[in-house]
Amino acid sequence: MQDFDGAENIQNLQFFGEFGGVNPSISDSSTYTFLSAKTMADTFDGNTDGCYLYSRHSSPSNLYLAAALAQMEGTENANVTASGMGAITSTLLQLCKSGNHIVASRTIYGGTYAFMKNFMPGLQIETDFVNITDLKAVEAAIQPQTKVLFCETVSNPLLEVADLRALSALAKKHGLKLVVDNTFSPLSIAPQMLGTDITIHSLTKFINGSSDAVAGVVCASSDFINELKDVNSGACMLLGPTLDSLRAASILKNMRTLPIRMKKHSENALYLAEQFEKEGLTVKYPGLKSHPQHELFRSMMMGNYGFGGLLALDVKTVEKANELMELMQDENLGYLAVSLGFYKTLFSASGTSTSSEIPADEQVEMGLSPGLIRMSVGLDHDIEQTYQKMRNCLVRVGIL
């Protein structure tokens, strides 16, 4: 276990509103005025500090949130975006040009997979998808034109754990940038502390926690963040994935409860995973000692925020998965919905939802069963009672 604690770093930030409010004032403007034409010209040239020009460039509200997220991840700087995919696509397009190559984990979010597999080849950027837990396979896939090694700390939806220290060493050996999507494990793991170059989150999920906003963030060095925001060549600047100031302010407020929420999500997920395993069901959760990368996750953990709020339950067929999820929703045990990090449990059959962009034969190859249910476990106060109700549902559909 590591000493770094992102939650403590967040709590040490102090932002006052312009009238002394305990919350920073929301900058509800798309454009900003200048007292002189010279200051405006200097701002376009990047020669003024503390001046705002246009909210696609930056706004006070977005900078407050970015500063908090940089502190959470232990990076020099950060830039917030209008979605997690906005963060991923901008980062990859900043790092890769025509003729470049990416090595990526074969088990990643379906949207990320589709962008790399289907969109980027049109820009002459190719990707090889590999088993990220097989370091020999990862290194064998690296080519002279490879620029990026991409993975998720905990993969979606199979919950495989990437060895970030080893991948960082591999990236440095070959002169690559290691880009890590840490959406599933905020606070529990801080990739920057393990040697990674760039950390990405979908803020939509655990960090916001209320399923009312879509946003993303890139956490990295100041040099890279400045490249992303460069008015002439920055992907975040020119592609325009700008986060609205009102949403930025809302997410910043929700971040304050993230440590408490993550502990409860993890506690509840571990309890359910242990009970499912005792029943002889096929369950994937990094907190289980039977998980192949349990000790690896433990060795990378920061603070005491547990093993995350996601588990995967394999009921073998999509028909059984759908029947079970519909029954659990009828019994008010959660919602049949994509996304994660909500106060209620959310469940979906990954192969036909968030991973549906991945072809069926590749799903089979990576071990994604058609009956795999991804559960984002909620903040249930009485998780034992929740489990008993879930067990009754499992019995009623003939899984137990």
Backbone hydrogen bonds, N-H to C=O, Kabsch-Sander energy under -0.5 kcal/mol:
donor,donor_aa,acceptor,acceptor_aa,energy
2,Q,301,M,-3.1
9,N,5,D,-1.5
10,I,6,G,-2.0
11,Q,7,A,-2.3
12,N,8,E,-1.4
13,L,10,I,-1.6
16,F,14,Q,-0.5
17,G,21,G,-2.6
20,G,17,G,-2.3
28,D,26,I,-1.2
29,S,27,S,-1.0
32,Y,53,L,-1.7
40,M,36,S,-1.4
41,A,37,A,-2.3
42,D,38,K,-2.8
43,T,39,T,-2.2
44,F,40,M,-2.0
45,D,41,A,-1.4
46,G,43,T,-1.2
47,N,42,D,-3.0
55,S,30,S,-2.7
57,H,54,Y,-1.9
58,S,54,Y,-1.6
63,L,59,S,-2.3
64,Y,60,P,-2.3
65,L,61,S,-1.9
66,A,62,N,-2.6
67,A,63,L,-2.4
68,A,64,Y,-1.9
69,L,65,L,-2.2
70,A,66,A,-2.4
71,Q,67,A,-2.0
72,M,68,A,-2.1
73,E,69,L,-2.1
74,G,70,A,-1.4
75,T,70,A,-2.0
77,N,220,A,-2.3
79,N,218,V,-2.2
81,T,216,G,-3.0
82,A,241,P,-1.1
87,A,83,S,-1.5
88,I,84,G,-2.3
89,T,85,M,-3.0
90,S,86,G,-1.7
91,T,87,A,-1.9
92,L,88,I,-2.5
93,L,89,T,-2.3
94,Q,90,S,-1.6
95,L,91,T,-1.8
96,C,92,L,-2.2
99,G,124,Q,-3.0
100,N,97,K,-2.3
101,H,145,Q,-1.7
102,I,126,E,-2.2
103,V,148,V,-2.5
104,A,102,I,-0.5
104,A,128,D,-2.7
105,S,150,F,-1.6
106,R,130,V,-2.6
108,I,106,R,-0.8
110,G,354,T,-1.4
113,Y,109,Y,-2.4
114,A,110,G,-2.6
115,F,111,G,-2.1
116,M,112,T,-2.2
117,K,113,Y,-3.2
118,N,114,A,-2.7
119,F,114,A,-1.1
119,F,115,F,-0.7
120,M,115,F,-2.5
122,G,119,F,-1.3
123,L,120,M,-1.9
124,Q,121,P,-1.9
125,I,120,M,-1.9
126,E,100,N,-1.5
128,D,102,I,-2.5
130,V,104,A,-2.8
130,V,128,D,-0.5
132,I,130,V,-0.9
134,D,131,N,-2.0
135,L,133,T,-0.8
138,V,134,D,-2.1
139,E,135,L,-2.4
140,A,136,K,-2.3
141,A,137,A,-1.2
141,A,138,V,-0.5
142,I,138,V,-0.5
142,I,139,E,-1.0
146,T,143,Q,-1.7
147,K,101,H,-2.9
148,V,101,H,-1.1
149,L,177,K,-2.7
150,F,103,V,-2.8
150,F,148,V,-0.5
151,C,179,V,-2.0
153,T,181,D,-2.0
155,S,160,E,-2.9
159,L,155,S,-2.1
162,A,153,T,-2.3
164,L,162,A,-1.5
167,L,163,D,-2.6
168,S,164,L,-2.2
169,A,165,R,-2.1
170,L,166,A,-2.1
171,A,167,L,-2.6
172,K,168,S,-2.5
173,K,169,A,-2.1
174,H,170,L,-1.6
175,G,171,A,-0.5
175,G,172,K,-0.8
176,L,171,A,-3.1
177,K,147,K,-2.2
178,L,176,L,-0.5
179,V,149,L,-2.6
179,V,177,K,-0.8
180,V,198,I,-2.8
181,D,151,C,-2.5
182,N,180,V,-0.7
182,N,200,I,-3.0
185,S,182,N,-1.4
188,S,186,P,-2.0
189,I,185,S,-1.9
193,M,190,A,-1.5
194,L,190,A,-0.5
194,L,191,P,-1.6
195,G,192,Q,-1.3
196,T,191,P,-1.9
197,D,178,L,-1.5
198,I,178,L,-1.9
199,T,219,C,-2.7
200,I,180,V,-2.8
201,H,217,V,-1.7
203,L,201,H,-0.9
203,L,215,A,-1.0
204,T,215,A,-1.3
205,K,202,S,-1.5
208,N,203,L,-1.5
209,G,205,K,-2.8
216,G,81,T,-2.0
217,V,201,H,-1.9
218,V,79,N,-2.3
219,C,199,T,-3.3
220,A,77,N,-1.8
220,A,218,V,-0.5
225,I,221,S,-2.3
226,N,222,S,-2.6
227,E,223,D,-1.8
228,L,224,F,-2.3
229,K,225,I,-1.5
230,D,227,E,-1.1
234,G,230,D,-2.2
236,C,228,L,-0.8
237,M,228,L,-1.8
238,L,234,G,-3.1
239,L,235,A,-2.3
240,G,236,C,-0.7
242,T,240,G,-2.1
248,A,244,D,-2.2
249,A,245,S,-2.3
250,S,246,L,-1.8
251,I,247,R,-2.6
252,L,248,A,-2.2
253,K,249,A,-1.7
254,N,250,S,-1.9
255,M,251,I,-1.8
256,R,252,L,-0.5
256,R,253,K,-1.1
257,T,254,N,-1.4
258,L,255,M,-1.5
261,R,257,T,-2.6
262,M,258,L,-3.2
263,K,259,P,-1.8
264,K,260,I,-1.7
265,H,261,R,-3.1
266,S,262,M,-2.5
267,E,263,K,-2.4
268,N,264,K,-2.6
269,A,265,H,-2.5
270,L,266,S,-2.6
271,Y,267,E,-1.9
272,L,268,N,-2.3
273,A,269,A,-2.7
274,E,270,L,-2.5
275,Q,271,Y,-2.1
276,F,272,L,-2.9
277,E,273,A,-2.3
278,K,274,E,-2.0
279,E,275,Q,-1.4
280,G,277,E,-1.6
281,L,276,F,-2.1
282,T,314,D,-0.7
283,V,281,L,-0.8
284,K,312,A,-2.9
285,Y,283,V,-0.5
288,L,285,Y,-2.1
291,H,288,L,-1.7
294,H,291,H,-2.1
297,F,293,Q,-2.6
298,R,294,H,-2.3
299,S,295,E,-2.2
300,M,296,L,-1.1
300,M,297,F,-1.0
301,M,297,F,-0.9
301,M,298,R,-0.7
302,M,188,S,-3.5
303,G,2,Q,-1.2
308,G,305,Y,-0.5
311,L,375,M,-2.2
312,A,284,K,-2.2
313,L,373,I,-2.6
314,D,282,T,-2.8
314,D,312,A,-0.5
315,V,313,L,-0.7
315,V,371,G,-2.4
317,T,315,V,-1.6
321,A,317,T,-2.1
322,N,318,V,-2.7
323,E,319,E,-2.3
324,L,320,K,-2.6
325,M,321,A,-2.6
326,E,322,N,-2.4
327,L,323,E,-1.9
328,M,324,L,-2.8
329,Q,325,M,-2.2
330,D,326,E,-2.1
331,E,327,L,-1.9
332,N,329,Q,-1.7
333,L,328,M,-2.8
335,Y,345,T,-2.7
337,A,335,Y,-1.5
337,A,347,F,-0.9
346,L,376,S,-1.9
347,F,335,Y,-2.4
348,S,374,R,-1.5
350,S,348,S,-0.9
350,S,372,L,-1.2
352,T,349,A,-1.4
353,S,350,S,-1.6
355,S,350,S,-2.5
356,S,353,S,-1.8
358,I,355,S,-1.7
363,Q,359,P,-2.1
364,V,360,A,-2.1
365,E,361,D,-2.0
366,M,362,E,-2.1
367,G,363,Q,-0.7
367,G,364,V,-0.9
368,L,363,Q,-3.1
369,S,367,G,-1.0
371,G,316,K,-0.6
372,L,369,S,-1.7
373,I,313,L,-3.2
373,I,371,G,-0.5
374,R,348,S,-2.8
374,R,372,L,-0.6
375,M,311,L,-3.1
375,M,373,I,-0.6
376,S,346,L,-3.0
376,S,374,R,-0.5
377,V,309,G,-2.8
377,V,375,M,-0.9
379,L,343,Y,-2.7
383,I,381,H,-0.7
386,T,382,D,-1.8
387,Y,383,I,-2.5
388,Q,384,E,-2.1
389,K,385,Q,-2.0
390,M,386,T,-2.4
391,R,387,Y,-3.1
392,N,388,Q,-1.9
393,C,389,K,-1.7
394,L,390,M,-2.3
395,V,391,R,-2.2
396,R,392,N,-2.4
397,V,393,C,-1.8
398,G,395,V,-1.3
399,I,394,L,-2.4
400,L,394,L,-1.6
